[in-house]
């Protein structure tokens, strides 16, 4: 197995286990006598001021708007590398995961719309079940060891990267508020400077980071979600450079490598901790059977597997793509079920869709957890009993 793929899977698998632990911890804290401490932690006021420029937010939003921008920066670096020279660099490589990811976004959204059409505010959440949490999914695959062929793991990685790119586009198009022309202008200038730096082959990471911070602040103030600044910055980081001695190196790959542990073992667990604390005190089970939670839960558990497997099967039958080498149809189906683990990305889109309001009494977040849990358990069982292809 390619060394980079091995390292990636190892990191993501371990991160998936950590995410489970912090999610359970958040649920315990929120539903115990320590709930006041937990909620006080979430709403701790943090303020940064430079003259007239002020950024004041509760800790929850610093995580969602600030640290998650770093997560999206990492996603942007991964997308850029994979498109230019990785598993998405040719039509043959991108065909199956690309078509599967498309189905995995369209069908869950349709399931959600089926339950919530005619309710404008509820419809804001149509994109919640379209996401896949790569850390959790690879964490499940790691428990199966060699029972799952490497080709299927690569397929899942590529699908998740395309899925993340789709989420970025959705956030940019559908989850922006009123725009500030001044802030947009400053952000555009920062992007132009980054582009010129790239073309002039500037090799100072600190220079990109400094302009990137200006870009993040301006995007934060613009009405466009601040995490998109991370993606834009990633696309401007040079993939191939030469140092002063003429030795070739990749700034993008170096930054991706340096950030991966921080994102996997700090940023995403912290995000899960502050967002997964569902308050179950006085919770009525019938809340789960209302349109929004049903649309989310069934979108993840039913919509994802139908979309990913259905579109994949269609592409393979039409000879647009091939079944991943050494895998069987049942294994492909089991993997399709695993893509219903939305978790962190679904929680993130949920926070954008409903602005962290409690209008659904946490049933929306609980639906994400249950839909992801069902997808993980059923996907694992299918892959456990599935036999590899004899070809």
Secondary structure, 3 states (H helix, E strand, C coil): CCHHHHHHHHHHHHHHHHHHHHHHHHHHHHCCCCHHHHHHHHCCEEEEEECCEEEEEEHHHHHHHHHHHHHHHHHHHHHHHHHHHCCCCCHHHHHHHHHHHHHHHHHHHHHHHHHHCCCCCHHHHCCHHHCCCHHHHHHHHHHHHHHCCHHHHHHHHHHHHHHHHHHHHHHHHHCCCCCCHHHHHHHHHHHHHHHHHHHCCCCCHHHHHHHHHHHHHHHHHHCCCCHHHHHHHHHHCCCCEECCCCCEECHHHHHHHHHHHHHHHHHHHHHHHHHCCCCCCCCCHHHHHCHHHHHHHHHHHHHHHHHHHHHHHHHHHCCCCCCCCCCCHHHHHHHHHHCCCCHHHHHHHHHHHHCCCCCCCCHHHHHHHHHHHHHHHHHHHHHHHCCCCCC
